[in-house]
Amino acid sequence: MRLTNQMREDFVNDVMSKVRRRQKWSREACREEINKRLAAALPADIKAFVAKHPDLVCRETKTVDWMLWRTSEGHRQWTYVSMVLNQKLSDVDVEDLKKHYALWVKEDDRREEMATRLREVANSVTTNTDLAKVLPDLVKFVPKDAPKFNKLLPMASSQLFRDLKTLGLEVEE
């Protein structure tokens, strides 16, 4: 069966979904941890006020500059955290998170490189049997052949046959 681009992409995504991540500190996990640490660093009276009146607390958004990343279009993006007004990011220790995030970025880059290499192999073949021959260890991820259907001719209705006879169809008996 011929491979379509969608089938190739599904193959790559299926394989990469089974590759276990070693680093748990993704961008979102680091942001959440920073927000938790900022909340824990508040003085007790402000914590009590925030708990009692969360809508009355003035907050500001700060950029976490070491969590710079690029979108698929190549635009620079930063991760933002929310903190109480006049609170500083230096109020919390984030050095361990920087290290873990750097490891996560390195692992993410390696995963992207592996996905690119898989795409190159998948794009080099035209059928799923060729893909199975090229990557014998990943046979269980290769798209299966679509079942072949026997072509069944539609049953002609007897009314159609009668109409044809009235038009002059001659049938040998």
matplotlib code that plots the C-alpha trace (Angstrom):
import matplotlib.pyplot as plt

x = [0.0, 1.3, 2.2, 0.6, 2.2, -0.4, 0.5, 4.2, 3.5, 1.3, 4.1, 6.6, 4.1, 3.3, 7.0, 7.9, 4.9, 6.4, 9.8, 9.8, 10.7, 13.5, 13.1, 9.9, 10.7, 9.0, 8.4, 4.9, 6.1, 8.9, 6.4, 4.0, 6.8, 8.0, 4.4, 4.2, 7.5, 6.5, 3.3, 5.2, 7.7, 5.0, 4.7, 2.1, -0.2, -0.3, -0.8, -3.8, -5.2, -4.6, -6.4, -9.3, -9.6, -7.9, -9.6, -8.4, -4.7, -2.9, -0.6, 1.9, 3.3, 7.1, 9.2, 11.3, 14.1, 16.0, 12.9, 13.2, 12.0, 11.1, 7.7, 7.5, 7.3, 10.6, 9.2, 10.8, 8.6, 9.2, 7.5, 5.6, 4.9, 2.4, 3.4, 2.1, 2.9, 6.4, 7.4, 10.7, 11.6, 14.8, 12.7, 12.7, 15.6, 15.3, 18.8, 17.8, 14.9, 17.3, 19.4, 16.5, 15.0, 18.3, 18.3, 14.7, 15.5, 18.5, 16.3, 13.6, 16.1, 17.3, 13.7, 13.1, 16.3, 15.2, 11.7, 13.4, 15.6, 12.5, 10.7, 13.6, 13.5, 9.7, 9.9, 12.5, 10.1, 6.8, 5.1, 4.5, 6.2, 9.3, 9.1, 8.9, 12.0, 14.0, 13.0, 12.4, 12.5, 9.6, 7.3, 4.5, 4.2, 4.1, 0.6, -1.4, -2.6, -6.1, -8.4, -9.1, -12.8, -14.2, -16.1, -19.7, -21.8, -25.1, -28.1, -30.2, -33.8, -36.5, -38.3, -35.2, -35.1, -38.8, -38.3, -35.4, -37.6, -40.3, -37.7, -36.8, -34.1, -33.7, -32.6, -31.9, -33.6]
y = [0.0, 3.4, 5.8, 9.2, 12.1, 11.8, 8.1, 9.0, 11.7, 9.4, 6.8, 9.3, 10.6, 7.0, 6.1, 9.4, 9.0, 5.8, 7.4, 8.0, 11.5, 11.5, 15.1, 16.2, 19.9, 21.2, 24.9, 24.6, 22.6, 25.2, 28.1, 26.4, 25.7, 29.3, 30.5, 28.2, 29.4, 33.0, 32.4, 30.6, 33.5, 36.0, 37.3, 35.6, 38.6, 39.0, 35.2, 35.5, 38.4, 36.7, 33.6, 35.6, 38.2, 36.8, 39.3, 42.3, 41.5, 43.5, 41.3, 41.8, 39.6, 39.2, 37.6, 34.6, 35.5, 32.2, 30.3, 31.9, 29.7, 30.0, 29.1, 26.9, 30.1, 31.3, 34.0, 34.5, 33.8, 34.1, 32.4, 34.7, 34.3, 36.1, 37.7, 40.1, 43.8, 44.8, 41.2, 40.2, 37.0, 37.0, 36.4, 32.7, 30.4, 29.2, 27.9, 24.3, 25.0, 26.6, 23.5, 21.1, 23.3, 23.3, 19.5, 19.5, 21.8, 19.5, 16.4, 18.2, 19.1, 15.5, 14.3, 16.8, 15.6, 12.0, 12.8, 14.6, 11.5, 9.3, 11.6, 11.4, 7.6, 7.6, 10.0, 7.9, 5.0, 4.8, 1.8, 0.5, -2.8, -0.9, 1.1, -2.2, -3.5, -0.3, -0.2, -3.8, -3.0, -0.6, -2.9, -2.6, 1.2, 0.8, 1.5, -1.6, -2.4, -1.4, -4.4, -5.2, -5.3, -7.5, -5.4, -6.4, -5.5, -3.8, -5.9, -4.6, -4.1, -6.0, -2.8, -1.6, -4.8, -4.5, -0.9, -2.0, -4.8, -2.3, -0.2, -3.1, -5.1, -8.5, -11.2, -14.7, -17.3]
z = [0.0, -0.9, 2.0, 2.1, 3.9, 6.7, 7.2, 7.4, 9.9, 11.9, 11.9, 13.2, 15.9, 17.0, 17.4, 19.2, 21.6, 22.8, 23.5, 27.3, 28.5, 31.1, 32.2, 33.9, 34.2, 31.0, 30.5, 32.0, 35.0, 35.7, 35.4, 37.8, 40.3, 40.1, 40.8, 43.8, 45.1, 44.7, 46.6, 49.4, 49.7, 50.5, 54.1, 56.3, 56.4, 52.6, 52.2, 54.5, 52.6, 49.2, 50.5, 51.8, 48.9, 45.8, 43.5, 45.4, 45.1, 42.5, 40.5, 37.7, 35.1, 34.8, 32.1, 32.9, 30.5, 30.9, 29.5, 26.1, 23.3, 19.6, 18.1, 15.0, 13.0, 14.5, 16.8, 20.2, 23.2, 26.9, 29.7, 32.1, 35.8, 37.9, 41.1, 43.6, 42.9, 44.0, 44.5, 42.8, 41.0, 43.0, 46.1, 45.2, 44.3, 40.7, 40.1, 40.3, 37.9, 35.4, 35.4, 35.0, 32.3, 30.4, 30.5, 29.3, 26.4, 25.5, 25.6, 23.5, 20.9, 20.7, 20.4, 17.5, 15.8, 16.1, 14.7, 11.8, 11.1, 11.2, 8.8, 6.4, 6.4, 6.0, 3.1, 1.4, 0.8, -1.0, 0.5, 4.0, 3.1, 2.2, 5.4, 7.3, 5.5, 6.2, 9.9, 10.9, 14.6, 14.3, 12.3, 14.8, 14.1, 10.3, 8.9, 8.1, 4.7, 4.0, 3.6, -0.1, -1.0, -3.7, -6.2, -6.1, -9.1, -8.0, -8.5, -11.4, -10.4, -12.3, -13.1, -15.0, -17.0, -17.9, -19.0, -21.2, -22.7, -23.5, -25.4, -27.5, -25.7, -27.3, -24.9, -25.8, -23.7]

ax = plt.figure().add_subplot(projection="3d")
ax.plot(x, y, z, "-o")
ax.set_aspect("equal")
plt.show()
